[in-house]
Amino acid sequence: MAFWSGRKILSALEVKLPRQADRTCWNGQAFQKSQRWKSISTRRSLIVSSKHTSRARIRQNSTATLSETVGPQAPYTPPTTGLISHLPKALIPYAELTRIDKPAGAYYLFWPCLWSTLLAAPLAVPIAPPLTVIGYAGLFLSGALIMRGAGCTINDLWDRNLDPYVERTKLRPLARRAVTPRNAVIFTGVQLLTGLAILVQFPTQCLYYGIPSLLLVTTYPLAKRITYYPQFVLGLTFSWGAIMGFPALGIDLLSNQAALFAAGSLYASNVAWTVLYDMIYAHMDKKDDVKAGIKSIVLRHGKDTKAVLSGLAVVQIGLLAAAGAAVGASPVFYIGACGSAAASLAAMIWKVQLNSVANCWWWFKNGCLFTGGGISLGLLAEYAVQLMGLV
């Protein structure tokens, strides 16, 4: 009777006993067990809550640390001079993606195209007239500007999580979040389609030589993550134009051994030159590259840089001379093109201050004009004497 009364009272108070209580005849054990489980559950909840709070705090601190130096809160100042400063505000980030305000890279991409055109012109039958050479040179220049911009956009897409940690690149549009990755991909597509529109202005066989270069353009940014020699991969990419001048002027490389050897030598010469000038460029980022985990030839051969540069210069000039020999070039070519290249490279290697970011940038920017322009003038002189039948 007392047992029944106890259960009735508990029922009235809306207390639900666990099943174990029925077997222990209300001796208090069930109540203690229930309380113990409640205590364990409470401790587990506190531990889980503590872990989530700690993780949130870590994320918050990491974001705060990053936002102090990079990202949307970085001290970005829109350009007030130059071409970009005259553009509408909404277009400035996209113009910056293409590096249109820093044309040295486009020149480095254009020179091999011009060199191969001038080198191939005397081999054409009849010799390519000046208007044809100028016309194709103009198309190559337009293509270089477009494709260099596309390559820079692709590079920034790959590096959008690395650039914020590099002083020189932390204010790039994707790094500072002025352009979304989605919009950058769309912009890249527009640039590539524009480049294709320029490419189809050349003879059809140029398509077969030009399209494979897109693979190198899109994969080059990965090289710095897997090898200490990304400059070599850049050389394979930027030197592609050394081949294109020959099919542009109707010369079949597969059936003309002299042209094939000349194009191959010129291409290899440009690869050596690209590694040379980009090694100087890489010295500007060597400290940040270590922090960001980016690989570079400088991190492997930095102490011997000038020796490596000297060796690359010898290889470049030797292969350039071999290209001239393959097409039967005159002494004008060797004195003008090879001689000017040797003089400008020697001056650059001797005077460049590898520990000065400003000095490395000056030589990278102006070395493009000294060496590239000198070789171009030498090849132009050779074309002129061949055209006039003076040799």
C-alpha positions as CSV (number, residue, x, y, z in Angstrom):
1,M,0.0,0.0,0.0
2,A,2.8,2.4,0.9
3,F,4.6,1.5,-2.4
4,W,1.5,2.3,-4.4
5,S,1.0,5.5,-2.5
6,G,4.6,6.6,-3.3
7,R,4.2,5.9,-7.0
8,K,0.9,7.8,-7.0
9,I,2.5,10.8,-5.3
10,L,5.4,10.8,-7.8
11,S,3.0,10.5,-10.7
12,A,1.1,13.6,-9.4
13,L,4.4,15.5,-9.4
14,E,5.1,14.3,-13.0
15,V,8.4,12.7,-12.2
16,K,9.2,9.8,-14.5
17,L,11.3,7.0,-13.0
18,P,13.7,5.0,-15.2
19,R,12.9,1.3,-15.7
20,Q,15.7,0.3,-13.4
21,A,13.8,1.9,-10.5
22,D,11.0,-0.7,-10.8
23,R,13.5,-3.5,-10.2
24,T,15.3,-1.7,-7.3
25,C,12.0,-1.1,-5.5
26,W,12.7,2.6,-5.1
27,N,15.9,2.3,-3.1
28,G,17.5,5.5,-4.5
29,Q,19.9,3.7,-6.9
30,A,18.0,4.7,-10.0
31,F,17.9,8.3,-9.0
32,Q,21.7,8.4,-8.3
33,K,22.4,6.7,-11.7
34,S,20.2,9.2,-13.5
35,Q,22.0,12.0,-11.8
36,R,25.4,10.5,-12.7
37,W,24.4,10.3,-16.4
38,K,23.2,13.9,-16.3
39,S,26.6,14.9,-14.9
40,I,28.5,13.1,-17.6
41,S,26.3,14.5,-20.3
42,T,26.8,18.0,-19.0
43,R,30.6,17.6,-18.9
44,R,30.6,16.3,-22.5
45,S,28.5,19.3,-23.6
46,L,31.0,21.6,-21.9
47,I,34.0,19.9,-23.6
48,V,32.4,20.0,-27.1
49,S,31.3,23.6,-26.5
50,S,34.9,24.5,-25.4
51,K,36.4,22.9,-28.5
52,H,34.0,24.8,-30.8
53,T,34.8,28.0,-29.0
54,S,38.5,27.4,-29.2
55,R,38.4,26.6,-32.9
56,A,36.2,29.7,-33.6
57,R,38.7,31.8,-31.6
58,I,41.6,30.4,-33.6
59,R,39.8,31.2,-36.9
60,Q,38.9,34.6,-35.7
61,N,42.5,35.3,-34.6
62,S,43.9,34.0,-37.9
63,T,41.5,36.1,-39.9
64,A,42.3,39.1,-37.8
65,T,46.0,38.6,-38.2
66,L,45.6,38.3,-42.0
67,S,43.3,41.2,-42.3
68,E,45.8,43.4,-40.5
69,T,48.2,43.0,-43.5
70,V,46.3,41.8,-46.5
71,G,42.9,41.3,-48.0
72,P,40.0,43.9,-48.1
73,Q,41.6,46.0,-45.3
74,A,45.0,46.3,-47.1
75,P,45.9,49.9,-47.8
76,Y,45.2,49.9,-51.5
77,T,45.4,53.2,-53.4
78,P,44.0,53.4,-56.9
79,P,46.6,54.6,-59.5
80,T,46.6,58.3,-60.2
81,T,48.9,58.3,-63.2
82,G,49.3,56.1,-66.3
83,L,46.8,54.4,-68.6
84,I,44.8,52.6,-65.8
85,S,44.1,55.9,-64.0
86,H,41.9,57.0,-66.9
87,L,39.7,53.9,-66.8
88,P,36.3,53.7,-65.1
89,K,36.7,52.6,-61.5
90,A,34.9,49.3,-62.1
91,L,37.4,48.3,-64.9
92,I,40.6,49.1,-62.9
93,P,40.9,45.7,-61.2
94,Y,40.5,43.9,-64.5
95,A,43.1,46.1,-66.1
96,E,45.4,45.4,-63.2
97,L,44.9,41.6,-63.7
98,T,46.3,42.0,-67.2
99,R,49.4,44.0,-66.0
100,I,48.7,46.5,-68.8
101,D,50.5,49.1,-66.7
102,K,53.6,46.9,-66.7
103,P,54.2,46.0,-70.3
104,A,57.7,44.4,-69.9
105,G,56.1,41.0,-69.8
106,A,54.3,41.5,-73.0
107,Y,57.5,42.6,-74.7
108,Y,59.3,39.5,-73.5
109,L,56.5,37.5,-75.1
110,F,56.6,39.5,-78.3
111,W,60.3,39.5,-79.1
112,P,60.5,35.7,-79.9
113,C,57.6,36.2,-82.4
114,L,59.3,39.1,-84.1
115,W,62.6,37.3,-84.2
116,S,61.2,34.2,-85.8
117,T,59.3,36.4,-88.4
118,L,62.5,38.3,-89.3
119,L,64.6,35.1,-89.4
120,A,62.1,33.3,-91.5
121,A,61.4,36.2,-94.0
122,P,64.5,35.5,-96.2
123,L,63.6,31.8,-96.4
124,A,60.2,32.5,-97.9
125,V,59.9,32.1,-101.7
126,P,59.9,34.8,-102.8
127,I,61.4,36.7,-99.9
128,A,58.6,38.1,-97.7
129,P,57.8,41.7,-98.5
130,P,58.1,44.4,-95.8
131,L,54.3,45.0,-95.6
132,T,53.7,41.3,-94.9
133,V,56.4,41.2,-92.2
134,I,55.0,44.4,-90.6
135,G,51.4,43.1,-90.8
136,Y,52.3,39.8,-89.0
137,A,54.5,41.6,-86.5
138,G,51.5,43.8,-85.6
139,L,49.3,40.7,-85.2
140,F,52.0,39.1,-83.0
141,L,52.2,42.2,-80.9
142,S,48.4,42.3,-80.4
143,G,48.4,38.6,-79.5
144,A,51.3,39.0,-77.1
145,L,49.4,41.8,-75.2
146,I,46.2,39.7,-75.0
147,M,47.8,36.3,-74.1
148,R,50.2,37.9,-71.6
149,G,47.2,39.4,-69.9
150,A,45.4,36.0,-70.0
151,G,48.4,34.3,-68.5
152,C,48.6,36.8,-65.7
153,T,45.0,36.3,-64.9
154,I,45.4,32.5,-64.8
155,N,48.5,32.9,-62.7
156,D,46.6,35.1,-60.2
157,L,43.8,32.6,-60.0
158,W,46.2,29.8,-59.1
159,D,48.0,32.1,-56.6
160,R,45.1,33.8,-55.0
161,N,45.8,32.1,-51.7
162,L,49.5,32.7,-51.9
163,D,49.7,36.3,-53.1
164,P,48.3,37.8,-49.9
165,Y,51.5,36.6,-48.1
166,V,53.9,38.1,-50.6
167,E,54.7,41.8,-50.1
168,R,54.9,42.6,-53.8
169,T,51.7,40.8,-54.7
170,K,49.4,41.2,-51.8
171,L,47.5,44.1,-53.4
172,R,46.7,42.3,-56.7
173,P,43.0,42.3,-57.5
174,L,42.3,38.7,-56.5
175,A,44.5,38.9,-53.4
176,R,42.7,42.0,-52.1
177,R,39.3,40.5,-53.2
178,A,38.5,43.3,-55.7
179,V,37.6,40.6,-58.2
180,T,35.9,37.3,-57.4
181,P,37.4,34.0,-58.8
182,R,34.2,33.4,-60.8
183,N,34.5,36.8,-62.6
184,A,38.2,36.2,-63.1
185,V,37.5,32.9,-64.8
186,I,34.9,34.6,-67.1
187,F,37.4,37.3,-67.9
188,T,40.0,34.7,-68.7
189,G,37.6,33.1,-71.2
190,V,37.0,36.4,-72.9
191,Q,40.8,37.0,-73.2
192,L,41.4,33.5,-74.6
193,L,38.6,34.0,-77.2
194,T,40.1,37.3,-78.2
195,G,43.5,35.6,-78.6
196,L,41.9,32.9,-80.7
197,A,40.3,35.6,-82.9
198,I,43.8,37.0,-83.5
199,L,45.3,33.6,-84.2
200,V,42.8,32.8,-86.9
201,Q,44.1,35.8,-88.9
202,F,47.2,33.9,-89.6
203,P,47.5,31.0,-92.1
204,T,45.6,27.9,-91.0
205,Q,48.8,25.9,-90.2
206,C,49.5,28.4,-87.4
207,L,46.6,27.0,-85.5
208,Y,48.3,23.6,-85.2
209,Y,51.4,25.3,-83.8
210,G,49.7,27.9,-81.6
211,I,46.9,26.0,-79.8
212,P,49.2,23.5,-77.9
213,S,50.9,26.5,-76.2
214,L,47.6,27.0,-74.2
215,L,48.5,24.0,-72.2
216,L,51.7,25.6,-71.0
217,V,50.0,28.9,-70.3
218,T,47.4,27.3,-68.0
219,T,49.8,24.9,-66.2
220,Y,52.9,27.1,-65.7
221,P,51.7,28.6,-62.3
222,L,51.7,25.0,-60.9
223,A,55.4,24.6,-61.6
224,K,56.4,26.8,-58.6
225,R,54.7,24.3,-56.3
226,I,56.4,21.2,-57.5
227,T,59.9,22.2,-58.8
228,Y,62.7,24.6,-58.0
229,Y,62.9,25.4,-61.7
230,P,59.6,27.0,-62.6
231,Q,61.6,29.5,-64.7
232,F,62.4,26.7,-67.1
233,V,58.6,26.0,-67.6
234,L,58.1,29.8,-68.1
235,G,60.8,29.6,-70.7
236,L,58.9,26.9,-72.6
237,T,55.8,29.0,-72.5
238,F,57.2,32.5,-73.3
239,S,59.5,31.2,-76.1
240,W,56.7,29.6,-78.2
241,G,56.6,32.6,-80.5
242,A,60.1,31.6,-81.7
243,I,58.4,28.9,-83.7
244,M,55.4,30.8,-85.0
245,G,57.0,33.2,-87.5
246,F,57.9,30.3,-89.8
247,P,54.4,28.9,-90.4
248,A,53.0,32.5,-90.5
249,L,55.2,33.1,-93.6
250,G,54.2,29.8,-95.2
251,I,57.3,27.8,-94.3
252,D,56.6,24.2,-93.5
253,L,58.9,23.2,-90.7
254,L,58.3,19.5,-91.2
255,S,59.6,19.5,-94.8
256,N,62.3,22.2,-94.4
257,Q,65.2,20.9,-92.3
258,A,67.1,24.2,-92.3
259,A,64.0,26.1,-91.0
260,L,63.2,23.4,-88.5
261,F,66.8,23.6,-87.1
262,A,66.7,27.4,-87.0
263,A,63.3,27.4,-85.3
264,G,64.4,24.9,-82.7
265,S,67.7,26.7,-82.0
266,L,65.9,30.0,-81.7
267,Y,63.3,28.5,-79.3
268,A,66.0,27.0,-77.1
269,S,67.9,30.3,-77.1
270,N,64.8,32.0,-75.9
271,V,64.3,29.4,-73.1
272,A,67.8,30.2,-71.8
273,W,67.1,33.9,-72.0
274,T,63.8,33.5,-70.1
275,V,65.4,31.6,-67.3
276,L,68.1,34.3,-67.2
277,Y,65.9,37.3,-66.8
278,D,63.3,35.6,-64.6
279,M,66.0,34.5,-62.3
280,I,66.8,38.1,-61.7
281,Y,63.1,38.8,-61.3
282,A,62.8,36.0,-58.7
283,H,65.4,37.6,-56.5
284,M,62.8,40.3,-55.7
285,D,60.6,37.7,-54.0
286,K,63.1,35.3,-52.5
287,K,62.3,36.1,-48.8
288,D,58.6,36.0,-49.3
289,D,58.9,32.8,-51.4
290,V,60.4,31.0,-48.4
291,K,57.6,32.1,-46.1
292,A,54.9,31.2,-48.6
293,G,56.5,27.9,-49.5
294,I,56.9,28.8,-53.2
295,K,59.8,27.2,-55.0
296,S,62.3,29.0,-57.3
297,I,65.6,28.6,-58.9
298,V,67.0,31.3,-56.6
299,L,66.2,29.2,-53.6
300,R,68.3,26.4,-55.1
301,H,71.2,28.3,-56.8
302,G,70.9,31.8,-55.2
303,K,74.5,31.8,-54.0
304,D,75.8,31.1,-57.5
305,T,73.3,33.3,-59.4
306,K,75.9,35.3,-61.4
307,A,77.7,32.2,-62.5
308,V,74.4,30.6,-63.6
309,L,73.4,33.8,-65.4
310,S,76.7,33.8,-67.2
311,G,76.3,30.2,-68.3
312,L,72.7,30.9,-69.5
313,A,74.0,34.0,-71.5
314,V,76.6,31.9,-73.3
315,V,74.0,29.2,-74.1
316,Q,71.5,31.8,-75.4
317,I,74.0,33.6,-77.7
318,G,75.5,30.3,-78.9
319,L,72.0,29.0,-79.9
320,L,71.1,32.3,-81.5
321,A,74.2,32.1,-83.6
322,A,73.3,28.5,-84.5
323,A,69.8,29.7,-85.7
324,G,71.5,32.3,-87.9
325,A,73.9,29.7,-89.4
326,A,71.0,27.4,-90.2
327,V,69.4,30.1,-92.5
328,G,72.7,31.3,-94.0
329,A,72.8,34.6,-92.2
330,S,75.5,37.2,-93.1
331,P,78.0,38.9,-90.7
332,V,75.4,41.6,-90.2
333,F,73.4,39.2,-88.1
334,Y,76.3,38.0,-86.0
335,I,77.5,41.6,-85.3
336,G,74.1,43.1,-84.9
337,A,72.0,40.5,-83.1
338,C,74.6,38.3,-81.4
339,G,77.0,41.2,-80.6
340,S,74.4,43.4,-79.1
341,A,73.0,40.6,-77.0
342,A,76.4,39.7,-75.6
343,A,77.1,43.3,-74.7
344,S,73.8,44.0,-73.0
345,L,73.8,40.7,-71.1
346,A,77.3,41.2,-69.9
347,A,76.4,44.7,-68.6
348,M,73.3,43.4,-66.8
349,I,75.0,40.4,-65.2
350,W,77.9,42.6,-64.0
351,K,75.9,45.5,-62.7
352,V,72.7,44.0,-61.3
353,Q,72.4,44.1,-57.5
354,L,70.7,40.9,-56.5
355,N,69.9,42.0,-53.0
356,S,68.1,45.2,-54.1
357,V,64.5,44.7,-55.1
358,A,64.5,48.1,-56.9
359,N,67.7,47.3,-58.9
360,C,66.5,43.8,-59.9
361,W,63.2,45.3,-61.2
362,W,65.1,48.0,-63.1
363,W,67.2,45.5,-64.9
364,F,64.3,43.2,-65.6
365,K,62.3,46.1,-67.1
366,N,65.1,47.7,-69.1
367,G,67.0,44.6,-69.9
368,C,64.0,43.6,-72.0
369,L,64.6,46.7,-74.2
370,F,68.4,46.4,-74.2
371,T,68.7,42.7,-75.2
372,G,65.4,42.3,-76.9
373,G,65.6,45.5,-78.9
374,G,69.3,44.9,-79.8
375,I,68.6,41.4,-81.2
376,S,65.6,42.8,-83.1
377,L,67.6,45.6,-84.7
378,G,70.3,43.0,-85.7
379,L,67.7,40.8,-87.3
380,L,66.0,43.7,-89.0
381,A,69.3,44.8,-90.5
382,E,69.9,41.2,-91.7
383,Y,66.5,41.1,-93.3
384,A,67.1,44.5,-95.0
385,V,70.4,43.4,-96.6
386,Q,68.8,40.1,-97.7
387,L,65.9,42.0,-99.2
388,M,68.1,44.4,-101.1
389,G,70.3,41.5,-102.3
390,L,73.5,43.0,-100.7
391,V,74.7,39.6,-99.5
